Amino acid sequence: MVEDHADTLTTLTRLLTRRGHRVTPAATAAAAVREFGAGEFDLIISDLGLPDRTGFELMAELRALRPTPAIALSGYGMDADILSSKAAGFDEHLTKPIDFDLLLRTVQRYGQNR
């Protein structure tokens, strides 16, 4: 879970953990790259607006290491925004404020496909 807003990161991590998921939180793209390089992950969930690079740049970096399903989190949800996320390598694009039930269903769907 890559999210620079501390409260959002804490809340989503806590909610997903309570539902039985193991979550590795990262507040920056650099931290996400370090964690991703050091472990195995079934799914990437990333904000697009990060302090040290965009979620698009992060996705390119992570996909170069190994392909992994990914969900983009964004405050923007126009068709062009969704297309940009897909072009960057995200499999899904969810708009903030995040509907937790939708996020959970999306996470579960990707967990079932692996």
N, C-alpha and C positions, 0 to 999 in steps of 0.2 A: 504494500500500500504506500504510494508516494503522494504526499499531500503536504503543502507548506503551511497550511492553516492549522495550528496546533490543536485547537478544539475539535475541528473536523477529523483530523488524523486520530486523535484519542477516541472520539466517539465511534467512528467507523471500525477502528481496530477492536474496541471493546465489544461492539455489537456483533461483529463477525466471529470473534473469539467465543462469545457466549453461544453462538450457533454451531460451534464445533470446528471452526476453521482455525488453522495456524496462520497467523498474520505477522509479517515482519514489517514494521513501520519505518518509513524513511521520510525526512522532511525536505530533502534536497535530491536533485538528480545524482549528484556525486555519491551521496550515501546509498542511493538505490543501486548504482553501478557496483559499488563495493559489495553490498549484500548479495546482489545477483551473481557476482563472480564467485562468491564464497559458498553458495548453497544451491539447492535444487528447488525450483518453484513451478507450480502448476499453472499459475495465473498471475499476471501483472495488473494492478489497478493503479492508474496514475492520473493525477490532475494534469491539465495541460499548461497552466500558468505556474511555473516554478521559478524560484529566485535565481538559480544558476544556469538554467537553460530551459527551453520549452519541452513540453511533454513529447512533442514530435521529434525533437533532437534526441531525447532520452530513448524513445522507442527505437530509433535507428541504431543507437549504440547497443541496446539490449538485444535486438534482433540479430545484430552482427555476431554476438556471442553465441546465441542459440535461439531458435524459434520457440516462442511461448505465447499462448493466447493472452490477449490484453484488452482491458476495458479502459476507455478514456473517460475522465470526469471533467466536465466543463460547465462554465456558466453560460455558454453559448450553445444553442441548439437548432440553429437554422440549417436548412439542407446543405448549404455550402460548408458549414462547420462539420457536419457529420461526414460529408465526402472527404474533407481534409483529414479527418481522423482515420478514416478507412485507408486513404492513400498513404498515410504515414505508417500503417501497419497495425492499427488497433482493430480488433474484431467487433467491438461494440463501442457505442458512444452514449453515455448517460449524462443528462443535464442536471446541474445543480439548481435549486436545492435537491439533493439526492433523495429519491423515494427508496427507503431502505428495503422494502419488500421487493421492489423491482431489482435492486442491486443483488439481493440475496438470491432471487430466482435466476438471475444472469450468472452469478458465481456458481450456483449449483449446476446449471446447464453445462458450463465448461468443465466442471469437475466430473460430470457423468460422461463427457466425451473423451476423457483421457484414460 
